Amino acid sequence: VFGLTAGGAHAEYAVAHERALAAVPEAMSWLEAAAVPEAFITAHDALVTQAATRPGDYVVVHAAGSGVGLAALQVARALGTTPIGTARTAEKLERAKDYGMADGIALGGGVEELAPRVATLTRGHGADVVLDLLGGPYVAASLASLALKGRLILIGTIAGRRAELDLGLALSRRATIRGTVLRPRPLEEKILATRAFAAEVLPLLARGVLRPTVDSVFPLADVGAAHE
């Protein structure tokens, strides 16, 4: 099985609630399985539960080359949307094309490029959903790239914990800005997120429609080096 714990999962033995677990597909290796829950439960919860993503939406995923980013691109594609990824380098975007990304935006020159590029790629429509794993200056740029009634989902703050927003723009776009995080949620909510993952994502993983990404493999004793 795999799923969510309250922490302390880097161990030979761990305890988790049975409803916060799902069966690993038979064809999936343990190495692949280890790369699934954190990335795919986070991505699916953000796209489906939080953003109510629908077929035909334009979905922008920041940090497209990250674990959650690559999972989100695949889930977005499976939902019938047009996934657009962003990264600081074109190299990361090139790799993300193998995971369902329709178009990529390299932001090495700054986040100011985001809104005009999204407008071009969406033929002036804008992004229906933006998954922001970075925060900081990306928040205002993401708001500027939203379509009418667009949803901005804040997942991470690697680029900064503060942002200055144009509230007039948020009002005129009738935008939804929602923050989400998995770890501090009560057990009941973790169970709901895992059950939704088991029902909607797990069958696609079992059929190979979605696939986990393993960059490197470390022994448990080197977990510190893995995080570095």
Secondary structure, DSSP 4 states (H G I P E B T S, - for coil): -EE--SS--SSSS----GGGEEPPPTTS-HHHHHTSHHHHHHHHIIIIIIT---TT-EEEESSTTSHHHHHHHHHHHHTT-EEEEEESSHHHHHHHGGGT-SEEEE-TT-GGGHHHHHHHHTTT--EEEEEESSBTHHHHHHHHHEEEEEEEEE---TTBS-----HHHHHHTT-EEEE--STTS-HHHHHHHHHHHHHHTHHHHHTTSS---------GGGHHHHH-
